Amino acid sequence: MPAMTPSQRKDPYLGTNFLVEIKGLVVAGFNEVSGLQVEIEVQEYREGGFNEFIHRLPGPARYPSNLVLKRGVADNDELWKWHQEIRQGKITRRDCSIIFRDSSGAEKRRWTFEGAYPTRWIGPDLRAGSAAIAIEAVEFAHRGLQRT
């Protein structure tokens, strides 16, 4: 097998180059995203008179964890306002996209969370003796995940 040249080599992308878009909201950059997860439920079926094994059939897709966005606390409080509207019963769902980019800034992947709304807001940990950036987190429930 011939050796691969550096121009043919396909290294994995770094997990540090991404954007978050929330339809209808302008929000500051995020430094962490988690919850990019989907799984297919497995349904077991026992066939009558056939005891050698149990059939394992694919069921519906489920999203076992919420989308969690973390960012440094800044002047923009649009996510807080949206969370407060939900708390007051004014449910507004928005599509959210996580855009993964390569080192040149070109979009390589996009995951869209459909019909998302904030279910939890987590404020920063405050410590007088620390110089760390204050981080807040917002957790979103959603109707589904698409890779577009």
Buried (B, 14 or more C-beta within 10 A) or exposed (E): EEEEEEEEEEEEBEEEBBBBBBEEBEBBEBEEBEBBEBEEEEEEEEEEEEEEEEEEEEEEEEBEEBBBBBBBBEEEEEBBEBBEBBEEEEEEBBBBBBBBBEEEEEEEBBBBBEBBBBBEBEEBEEEEEEEEEBBBBBBBBBEEBEEE
